[in-house]
């Protein structure tokens, strides 16, 4: 069993056994048939992944590493808010007739801000500080911009990434750590997807900044399982597990803006069958 499997299984069991139901409450999400999508949830879930030891892809079912990397690069590298720049259709529900999701996600990453070093967007600022001020306690991004919320087709779920650099005694290379803050998460459809894509991001940033990867800490304010997902989750967490896969990142890429989804690979990745036709609440 991989560490990611253990964390996922224990989190799901905790939600199912000790979570609080929203049934009967006024909730925004609904199912395709128009009925309210209730959840069972836990507040303040915190999971820690040591990326130096293994890549956190669960083996209960396969996580599509190229697809989740593609979405991460869509936000962090392309800084796009248009679904036509994606290879998948996961954002189609929230796009308008032009393909835009409004002033959300990639749009916020592309907004330039004035610093004493000049005009930079959030991603370029992170890379600049990791290279020039690695021990700064101010290296972070924020997508939850209140003045633009009314123009976002979906409020950001994973909204902030805080980076923190450490150095092991006697070691020359610095270690890159990160905290992913998430206000809300659909555990079945998105948990390991988000974990994997931000683990990939940390590997990429560490490589281009000459660092090693350390810990990824995932903080979820509202970790929930939808009512129609409960039997799917119960079946999933009882499955056979396998050893963690080995992560490969193209070592030739030294510029963050040159990475593509084809520069990542999971080797020796054994996993259970995919769950198909998962109902998605919108």
C-alpha positions in Angstrom: 0.0 0.0 0.0 1.3 3.4 -0.9 1.2 6.3 1.7 -1.3 8.1 -0.6 -3.6 5.0 -0.4 -3.3 4.9 3.4 -4.1 8.7 3.7 -7.0 8.5 1.3 -8.6 5.4 2.9 -8.3 6.8 6.4 -9.7 10.2 5.3 -12.7 8.6 3.6 -13.4 6.3 6.6 -13.2 9.3 8.9 -15.6 11.3 6.8 -18.1 8.4 6.5 -17.9 7.5 10.2 -17.6 10.9 11.9 -18.7 13.4 9.2 -21.7 15.7 9.4 -24.5 15.5 6.9 -25.9 18.5 5.1 -29.1 16.7 4.2 -32.1 19.1 4.5 -29.9 22.2 4.5 -29.9 24.9 1.9 -27.1 23.9 -0.5 -26.0 25.3 -3.8 -24.9 22.1 -5.7 -27.5 20.1 -7.5 -27.7 16.9 -9.6 -28.5 16.8 -13.2 -32.1 15.9 -12.4 -32.4 19.1 -10.4 -32.4 17.5 -6.9 -30.2 19.0 -4.2 -26.7 17.4 -3.9 -26.2 16.8 -0.2 -22.9 15.7 1.4 -21.3 14.2 4.4 -18.3 16.3 5.4 -15.4 16.9 7.7 -14.0 20.3 8.6 -10.3 21.0 8.5 -8.7 17.9 7.0 -4.9 18.1 6.8 -2.9 15.5 4.8 0.9 15.5 4.5 2.8 13.9 1.7 6.6 13.5 1.7 7.4 13.9 -2.0 11.0 12.9 -1.4 9.9 9.4 -0.5 7.2 8.6 -3.0 4.8 10.2 -5.5 1.3 10.5 -4.0 -0.8 8.7 -6.7 -3.3 6.3 -5.2 -3.4 2.8 -6.5 -7.0 2.0 -5.6 -7.8 3.4 -9.0 -5.6 5.1 -11.6 -5.1 8.9 -11.6 -4.6 10.2 -15.1 -1.3 12.0 -14.6 -1.0 13.6 -18.0 -4.6 15.0 -17.7 -4.2 16.4 -14.2 -0.8 17.9 -15.3 -2.5 19.4 -18.3 -5.0 21.2 -16.1 -2.3 22.4 -13.7 -0.3 23.8 -16.6 -3.4 25.4 -18.0 -3.7 27.4 -14.8 0.0 27.9 -13.8 1.8 28.0 -17.1 -0.7 29.1 -19.8 -2.6 31.2 -17.3 -5.7 30.6 -19.3 -9.4 30.8 -18.4 -10.6 29.3 -21.7 -11.4 25.6 -21.9 -10.3 25.5 -25.6 -6.7 25.6 -24.2 -7.3 22.3 -22.3 -7.1 18.8 -23.7 -9.9 17.5 -21.5 -13.5 18.5 -21.0 -13.6 18.7 -17.2 -14.4 22.4 -17.2 -17.1 22.3 -19.9 -20.0 22.7 -17.4 -18.7 26.1 -16.2 -17.7 27.6 -19.5 -19.7 30.2 -21.5 -20.3 30.1 -25.3 -16.8 31.4 -25.9 -15.2 28.8 -23.7 -14.4 31.3 -20.9 -14.8 30.4 -17.2 -14.6 34.1 -16.3 -12.0 35.8 -14.2 -11.1 32.6 -12.5 -8.0 30.4 -12.0 -5.6 31.0 -14.9 -6.9 34.6 -15.4 -5.8 35.5 -11.9 -2.4 33.9 -12.4 -1.8 36.1 -15.4 -2.6 39.4 -13.8 0.5 41.5 -13.4 1.3 43.3 -10.2 3.8 46.0 -9.3 6.8 45.0 -7.2 10.0 46.9 -6.5 11.6 44.5 -9.0 9.1 45.4 -11.7 5.8 44.1 -13.1 5.3 40.4 -12.5 2.4 38.0 -12.3 2.0 35.6 -9.4 3.7 32.6 -11.0 6.7 34.6 -12.2 6.9 36.2 -8.7 7.1 32.7 -7.1 9.8 31.6 -9.4 11.8 34.8 -8.9 11.6 34.5 -5.2 12.5 30.8 -5.1 15.6 31.7 -7.1 16.6 34.9 -5.4 14.9 35.0 -2.0 14.4 31.3 -1.2 14.1 31.8 2.6 11.4 34.4 2.2 8.2 33.7 4.1 6.1 35.5 1.5 6.2 33.1 -1.4 2.6 32.4 -2.2 -0.2 32.6 -4.7 -3.9 33.5 -4.2 -6.7 32.9 -6.6 -9.6 34.0 -4.3 -9.8 37.7 -5.3 -13.0 39.1 -3.9 -13.3 42.0 -6.3 -13.5 39.5 -9.2 -15.7 36.8 -7.6 -18.9 38.1 -9.3 -17.2 37.5 -12.7 -16.0 33.9 -12.0 -18.2 31.1 -13.3 -16.9 29.0 -10.3 -15.3 30.3 -7.2 -11.8 28.7 -6.8 -11.7 25.5 -4.8 -7.9 25.1 -4.6 -7.2 28.8 -4.1 -3.8 29.2 -2.5 -0.3 27.7 -2.6 2.3 28.7 -0.1 5.9 27.7 -0.6 8.5 27.4 2.1 12.2 26.4 1.6 14.2 24.5 4.1 17.8 23.1 4.2 18.9 19.9 5.7 22.0 20.0 7.9 25.1 19.3 5.9 23.2 19.3 2.6 23.9 21.9 -0.2 20.6 21.6 -2.1 17.6 23.4 -0.7 14.3 21.7 -0.2 11.0 23.0 -1.6 7.9 22.5 0.5 4.4 23.7 -0.1 0.9 24.1 1.4 -2.1 23.7 -0.8 -5.2 25.4 0.7 -8.6 24.3 -0.5 -11.9 25.8 0.7 -13.9 22.8 -0.6 -13.3 19.4 -2.1 -15.4 16.7 -3.7 -13.3 13.8 -2.3 -14.2 11.1 -4.8 -13.7 13.1 -8.0 -11.0 15.5 -7.1 -8.9 14.6 -4.1 -6.1 12.6 -5.6 -6.4 14.6 -8.8 -5.5 17.8 -6.9 -2.8 16.1 -4.8 -1.1 14.7 -7.9 -1.2 17.9 -9.9 0.3 20.0 -7.1 2.9 17.3 -6.5 3.9 17.6 -10.2 4.0 21.4 -9.8 6.4 21.1 -6.9 8.6 18.7 -8.8 8.7 21.1 -11.7 9.4 24.2 -9.6 12.1 22.3 -7.6 13.8 21.2 -10.8 13.9 24.6 -12.5 15.1 26.3 -9.3 17.8 23.7 -8.5 16.1 22.3 -5.4 14.8 19.0 -4.1 11.2 18.3 -3.3 10.1 18.0 0.3 6.6 18.0 1.8 3.3 18.8 0.2 0.7 19.7 2.9 -2.9 19.6 1.8 -5.4 21.6 3.9 -9.1 21.2 3.1 -11.6 23.3 4.9 -14.6 21.3 3.7 -13.8 17.7 2.7 -17.0 16.1 1.5 -18.5 13.0 -0.1 -21.7 13.5 -2.0 -24.7 11.4 -1.1 -24.7 9.6 -4.4 -21.0 8.9 -4.1 -21.1 7.1 -0.8 -21.5 3.6 -2.1 -18.8 4.2 -4.7 -16.4 5.4 -2.0 -17.2 2.4 0.2 -16.4 0.0 -2.6 -13.2 2.0 -3.6 -11.6 2.0 -0.2 -12.0 -1.8 0.2 -10.0 -2.6 -2.9 -6.6 -4.1 -3.2 -3.7 -1.7 -3.1 -0.3 -1.7 -4.8 3.1 -0.1 -4.2 3.5 3.6 -5.1 4.6 4.3 -8.7 7.8 6.0 -9.6 7.6 9.5 -10.9 9.6 10.6 -13.9 10.0 14.2 -14.9 12.0 15.2 -18.0 15.4 16.2 -16.6 16.2 18.2 -19.7 13.6 20.9 -19.0 15.1 23.8 -17.0 12.5 26.5 -17.8 9.0 26.1 -16.2 7.4 27.5 -19.4 8.8 24.7 -21.5 7.1 21.8 -19.6 4.3 20.0 -21.3 2.1 17.2 -20.1 4.4 14.8 -22.0 7.3 15.6 -19.7 5.7 13.6 -16.8 5.3 9.9 -16.4 4.4 7.4 -13.7 6.4 4.2 -14.0 5.4 0.8 -12.7 1.9 2.2 -11.9 -0.4 -0.6 -11.0 -3.9 0.4 -10.0 -7.5 -0.9 -9.7 -10.1 -0.4 -12.3 -11.5 3.1 -13.0 -14.9 4.1 -11.7 -17.1 5.1 -14.6 -20.2 7.3 -14.9 -19.6 9.1 -11.6 -22.4 11.6 -11.1 -21.1 15.2 -10.9 -22.8 17.8 -8.8 -22.8 21.3 -10.3 
